[in-house]
Amino acid sequence: MDQSVCNSVPYSETGYFSQLVLDFLAEHPHIRSFYTYPPLRPDLDALIHAKKAQPLQRDVLVKALQAQYAGLEVHDAVTENIRLLEQPGTFSICTAHQPNIFTGYLYFVYKILQTVKLAADFKQQRPQYNFVPVYYMGSEDNDLDELGSIYLNGKTLTWPTRQAGAVGRMRPEGLEELIVQIESLLGYGKHAEELVQLLRNAYGQHDDIQQATLYLVNALFGRFGLIVLIPDTPLFKKQYIPVMKEELLHQTSYKLVSDTIEKISQHYKVQANPREINLFYLTDNSRERIVKEGEQWKVLHSNIAFTATELDEELHSNPERFSPNVILRGMLQETILPNIAFIGGGGEIAYWLELQALFAHYRVPYPMLVMRNSFLLVDAVSRKWLQNLGLCIKDLFGNVNELVNNFVLQHTNATLVLKKEYDALEQLFDELEAKARSIDVTLVSSVGAERQKALKSIGRLEHKFLRAEKKKFAWQTDQIRQLRDKLFPANSLQERKENFMPWYIHEGSALFDRILANMQPLSDQLQIIYEQDNKELLP
C-alpha cells in the first residue's frame, strides 16, 4: 500500500483553521447559538419553509439577470436556471467573492464548484424543487491591494493602476501587460493558448472589471448552470431602500451587531466590527463612508453632504449610490435571492455569525452557513517524491524543521537522542547533591548550577550530532523542504496563494470535473486530490 496517499486531513489537524471555524463545524456550545442550521447536516425542509415565507421580487431578479447577461454567449444551462428563478419552487445556493483580477486565488474556483455540487445534491434529495448555483460578485469592494494581484509560479503580479473606488467599476486598462507576463510564466500547456485568449477576451473587450469578470466566470463555469449576479444595479438596490433608510436614520445594525459581538468576543476574536452607519456612498471613482454629524450626513473625503430630506430624495432617486459594507452586504444578498445556503471561507463565516439578530430584526431568513471546501492538489512528481521518501502527505502539514529532524531520527543508524547519557548525568548529580548536603547544605545550589551547565552541554552535543547526521541525508531533507515549499507556498495553504491557471493549461475544463468528482460539499476535512501518474506532469 502506498503510504504517501491519504484522501483527506481533518481541518483540526492542519493547523490552518481558526478555533472559531472548528467550533462552528463541531457545533460547540460557545458558538452554536449564533447560527440557525447545523453546518454539516442540512435541514432542507426547514430551509425551504423559511424561504417560502419571505416576500421575494423574483420577476425583478430575473429581469436584472437577463439584462446583465445581454450580449454574452450564454450556455443553455444558465438560461434555464435564470428562467427557473421566477418559479416559487426554485431556490439558490450562493457564494460571494470580489472580482479579483484573473480570479485571484484557487479557492475562488472551489467556492463556485461547491455551489454547483451542493445545488445538485439538494436537487437529488428534493427533486420536486429546483436549486441553482449563484456567484454573487462583490464588485463594490474597493480593496485594490487585495484584488489587484495574483501569485503565479512563485511570482506576484500586480496591476499598476491608479484608479480608485469600487474595483468592479474600474476600467481594465493596463491588464494586457499582465496577460503577457502570465503567458510567459505559464509556459507550454495543451490549453495555454486557449486560456490566454480567454483572458484577452475578458479584459480587452469589456468596459469594466465587473463585466470582464462576468464574462470570464461565465466562460469557465457556464456549462454547470452557474449564475453570476452583480448587485451594483438600481434594480437590486431599490429593494434594499427600507433597510438602508433605517440604517441612515437610526443606525440599527450597529446596536444589534454590537450586542452579538460582545457575546462572541468572550471566547473568540471578532472578525468585523460595525460602524455607526454601515453604508458607503458610491460613485464611479470613489467609495467613501457615510457619517452623521449633527443634522447632516456627510461623505468622508468629499464635499458631499445631505440634510435628512435631501438624503431621502437621493436614496430613492439613486439607490445604486449606496453601498453596504460587510455588515449589511449579506442581508442584501438574502433580500434579492431565494437563497437557502451560503458558502463562505473562515473569515466570511466569522462575520456572518455576528448577523443573526440583524436578520431577525428585518425578518429576512438566515441561511444555512456552509464552510467552503478546502483542497490540496498534488501533482504526479510530488506524489512520487512522497513515495520515495516514505512520507505521508499529512506529514507536510506540520513544522518543516520538525519533519526534517524526525525523518533523520527515523532513518539514521546512529544514536542521536542521548537519553542514556542524560539519565546517567542526572544520576551522577543526584549522588553529588546528596554528598554536598552531607558536607555543607550551602553547596547544594552549586551542584544544581553545575548540573544545568552539564545538561546544556549534552544538549549542544545532541544538536551537533543531529546537524552532522543531516548532512548524510542532504538530498532527502532538501527534497522535503522543496515539497513543502511547492505544496504550501509561503507557508500557506496552496488554495490561499496559488491561482488555478498552472493546472488549467494542462487539463483545461477537465480540471473542474476532477475537483467536482472529489468534492464533498458538506465536510470538515481538507480533501487531497492526486494527479494520476499517466497524465502529463505538471511543472
Secondary structure, 3 states (H helix, E strand, C coil): CCCCCCCEEEHHHCCCCCHHHHHHHHCCCCCHHHCCCCCCCCCHHHHHHHHHCCCCCHHHHHHHHHHHHCCCCCCHHHHHHHHHCCCCCEEEEEEEECCCHHHCCHHHHHHHHHHHHHHHHHHHHCCCCEEEEEEEECCCCCCHHHHCEEEECCEEEECCCCCCCCHHHCCCCCHHHHHHHHHHHHCCCCCHHHHHHHHHHHHHCCCCHHHHHHHHHHHHHHHHCCEEECCCCHHHHHHHHHHHHHHHHHCHHHHHHHHHHHHHCCCCCCCCCCCCCCEEEECCCCEEEEEEECCEEEECCCCCEECHHHHHHHHHHCHHHEEECHHHHHHHHHHHCCEEEEEECHHHHHHHCCCHHHHHHHCCCCCEEEECCCEEEECHHHHHHHHHHCCCHHHHHCCHHHHHHHHHHHHCCCCCCCHHHHHHHHHHHHHHHHHHHHHCHHHHHHHHHHHHHHHHHHHHHHHHHHHHHHHHCHHHHHHHHHHHHHHCHHHCCHHHCECCHHHHHHHCCHHHHHHHHCCCCCCCEEEEEECCCCCCCCC
